[in-house]
Every structure is written in structure tokens, then in C-alpha cells.
Amino acid sequence: MIVTTSFMPDADRYDLDFGDCSYLKGWAQVDSNQDASYFGVWCNPETFEIVEFAEGDVTHKKCDSPIEFGNEVDDFCAKWDGRIDPGIGETLAIKFRKLGMGHLLHNG
């Protein structure tokens, strides 16, 4: 896995929600009990990437395999009572199900 970090001063999670980590760009929100304007997590089932935003700190993980990706998202969901929100329609949900991650979806 490749992990990079950066800092986005004066940003909030909505900059990512509607920007680089939007549904239109193939990303899904990973909702958790930690969600706030200063915290959010997104994952991409095609590129096996995960982005975490916490108070301006951004951690970007590029997983080496679908198994590693699934394990990372599963671990986050277990720790923070998380669920993947695939958005409206079935496009992203189908991609997560193909990876064996259907149990993590809000809509199963």
C-alpha cells in the first residue's frame, strides 16, 4: 500500500464530497459515527483508494489489491460503526458487491 499525507488548511469535508472524492468521480462516502464537517472518509472500488480527512489532514491510501482494499475499508467500518454509501443508483453498489463488500453497504 502506498500512503501519502497532505494538509488542506481552511477546508472541510464538503470540499472533498463535492470535489475530488465525489460520486461522479467514482467515490463513495464511508459514513461512520465520527462524521462531521471536519471528518470524512471516501473509497473508490475501481482504483482501490481510500481518502481520510480529519481537521485538514488528508491521508490517501492506494491499496495494492482488491483484498487489501476490502480489508482496509472493513477494518474502518468495524472500528467506527461505518457503512458505505454508494449513492443513488446501482453503479457503485454493483462494484462493491463484486468485490465481496456488499455487507458494508447501507442498502446491502
N, C-alpha and C positions, 0 to 999 in steps of 0.2 A: 504494500500500500504506500502511496505517496501522500504525505500530509504537508500542506503549506498553511501558513497563517498570515493574516494581514489585519489591518485596522481601518475601520471606516468611521472617522470622527463625525459627530453630529448626525449619524444615520440611525434609523430604526429598522425593525424587521420588515416593514412595509416597502422599504426601498428594494429589498430582495424579493418579496412577494410579487411585486408588480414589475420587477426588473429581470435580473439575470436568472432568478430561480422561479420564474412564472410557469403556470400550467402550459401556456402557449409555447414555451421553450422545452417542454418535456419533463418538467419537475413537478413533484408532488410535495405538499406540506406533510410533515410528520408532526401531528398535533400531540401535545403532551400536557401534563399538569403544570408545566413550567412556562407555558406560552404567555408572552406579554409583549408589549411594544419593543422591549429591549432584548427579547429572546425568541429564537425560532430555529427550526431545523427543516431542511428540504432534502429530498433524494431523487435521483434520476435512474430509472430502471433500464435505460438503454446504455448509458455511459458508466454506470456503476459508481456514481459520485454522490457524496453527501456534503452538505454545507451546514455548518452550525454558526449562528450569530448570537453573541452574548455581549451586550453592552458595548457594541462597537468592534469587539474582537471577532474575527471571522476565521473559522477553521475549515479548510477544504480538504476532503479525503477522496482520493481516486483509488478505488479498490482494484485489485489485480484480477478478480474473478467474480462471477455472479454469486458464488458460495460465500466469499469473503464479504461482499456487499450485503447479502442476506443476513449474515451473522452480525454485522455491524448495526444494521437497522433493527434487527430483532433484539440485540442487547440494549440499544437505546430505548426501545419500546417497553421492554421488561423493567428497566430501571425507573422510567419516568411515566409509566402508565400511558404509553403512546399508541397512536393509531395513524396509519397512513390515510390521508385524504386525497383520493385520486381525482377529485374534481367532478364536474358534470360530464356525463357520457361514460362510455366504457373503454375508451382508448388506453388510458393509463392503467386502469384496473386490470385489463387483459394482460398487459405487460408484467404487472406484479404477480398475477396468478401464474403465468408461465414460468416465473422464477421460483414458484412454490411459496410465495409470500401472501397469498390470499387471506390467511388467518390474521394478518396485520391490517387489513383494510377496514375502514369504517363500515363499508357496505358489504363486507365479506366477499 
